[in-house]
C-alpha cells in the first residue's frame, strides 16, 4: 500500500513510501499508517549527473513511535554516490507516527528513491 509520494525540489528525484506492516499486527486493529511530515530534498550526485546515471534505490526503514527514521539501509543500490545521497536524506526525514488502536507503533516501510534526469 502506498502511503506517500514526495517530489523533491529538484525535479529528477521522486520518492515513494510503501508501508509493509506495523510492529504489532492484529487482524481487527484500526491502523493509521505513518505519514511523511518533513522530507528534505534529495540531490543527484555530481558524478551520477555527469555520467547521466539514473535508476531506483530501495531503502527499508523503521518509522519509530517518535516519528524518526531508524535502521535505514540500502538493499538495492545504484552506485556513483546516489546510495549515499538517498540514505543521508532519508535519515533526516520526520514522520507522523503510525497508530494502531491509539498508541503509536513502529512501522516498517520501503522507501523507493527514483533518480531521473530530465
C-alpha positions as CSV (number, residue, x, y, z in Angstrom):
1,X,0.0,0.0,0.0
2,X,1.5,3.4,-1.0
3,X,1.1,5.9,1.8
4,X,3.0,8.9,0.5
5,X,4.7,10.2,-2.6
6,X,7.1,13.1,-2.4
7,X,8.6,15.1,-5.2
8,X,11.9,16.7,-4.3
9,X,12.6,20.3,-5.0
10,X,14.8,19.1,-7.8
11,X,12.5,17.5,-10.4
12,X,14.8,14.5,-11.1
13,X,14.0,12.7,-7.8
14,X,10.7,11.1,-6.7
15,X,10.2,9.2,-3.5
16,X,7.5,6.5,-2.8
17,X,6.9,5.4,0.8
18,X,5.4,1.9,0.9
19,X,4.1,0.6,4.2
20,X,4.9,-3.0,4.9
21,X,3.5,-3.6,8.4
22,X,3.3,-2.3,11.9
23,X,5.2,-3.7,14.8
24,X,2.1,-5.3,16.3
25,X,-0.2,-6.6,13.6
26,X,-3.7,-7.7,14.7
27,X,-6.4,-8.6,12.2
28,X,-9.1,-6.4,13.9
29,X,-6.9,-3.4,14.9
30,X,-7.6,0.0,13.5
31,X,-4.4,1.1,11.8
32,X,-3.2,4.5,10.7
33,X,0.0,4.4,8.6
34,X,2.9,6.7,9.3
35,X,2.7,9.8,7.2
36,X,5.6,11.9,6.0
37,X,5.8,15.3,7.5
38,X,9.3,16.7,6.7
39,X,11.2,15.3,3.8
40,X,14.3,17.2,2.9
41,X,15.1,17.0,-0.8
42,X,17.5,14.5,-2.3
43,X,20.0,15.7,-4.8
44,X,21.6,13.8,-7.7
45,X,25.3,13.3,-7.0
46,X,27.7,15.2,-9.3
47,X,29.3,12.1,-10.6
48,X,26.0,10.4,-11.4
49,X,24.8,13.6,-13.2
50,X,28.0,13.8,-15.3
51,X,27.6,10.1,-16.2
52,X,23.9,10.6,-16.9
53,X,23.2,7.7,-14.5
54,X,19.7,7.1,-13.2
55,X,17.6,4.4,-11.5
56,X,15.9,3.5,-8.3
57,X,17.4,2.9,-4.9
58,X,15.4,0.9,-2.3
59,X,15.8,1.5,1.4
60,X,13.9,-0.4,4.1
61,X,13.3,1.7,7.2
62,X,11.6,1.7,10.6
63,X,9.5,4.7,11.4
64,X,9.6,4.7,15.2
65,X,6.8,5.7,17.5
66,X,8.7,9.0,17.9
67,X,8.3,9.7,14.1
68,X,12.1,9.4,13.4
69,X,13.7,7.0,10.9
70,X,15.6,4.1,12.4
71,X,17.6,1.3,10.9
72,X,17.7,2.7,7.3
73,X,19.9,0.9,4.9
74,X,20.2,0.4,1.1
75,X,19.1,-3.0,-0.2
76,X,19.0,-2.1,-3.9
77,X,21.6,0.4,-4.8
78,X,22.8,2.5,-7.7
79,X,26.5,3.4,-7.1
80,X,28.1,6.7,-8.1
81,X,27.2,8.4,-4.8
82,X,23.4,8.0,-5.3
83,X,23.1,5.4,-2.5
84,X,24.8,7.7,0.0
85,X,22.7,10.7,-1.1
86,X,19.4,8.7,-0.6
87,X,20.5,7.3,2.7
88,X,21.7,10.6,4.1
89,X,18.4,12.4,3.1
90,X,16.1,9.6,4.3
91,X,17.8,9.5,7.8
92,X,16.8,13.2,8.2
93,X,13.1,12.7,7.4
94,X,10.5,13.1,10.0
95,X,7.1,11.4,10.1
96,X,3.8,11.5,11.9
97,X,3.8,8.2,13.8
98,X,1.7,5.2,12.7
99,X,-1.1,4.3,15.1
100,X,-2.7,1.0,16.0
101,X,-5.8,1.4,18.2
102,X,-4.5,4.7,19.5
103,X,-0.9,4.1,20.8
104,X,1.9,5.0,18.3
105,X,3.6,1.9,16.8
106,X,6.8,1.2,14.9
107,X,6.0,1.0,11.1
108,X,8.2,-0.9,8.7
109,X,8.4,0.6,5.2
110,X,10.3,0.5,2.0
111,X,11.4,3.8,0.5
112,X,11.9,3.8,-3.2
113,X,14.1,6.8,-4.4
114,X,13.8,7.3,-8.1
115,X,16.7,9.3,-9.6
116,X,15.7,10.5,-13.1
117,X,17.5,13.0,-15.3
118,X,15.2,15.2,-17.2
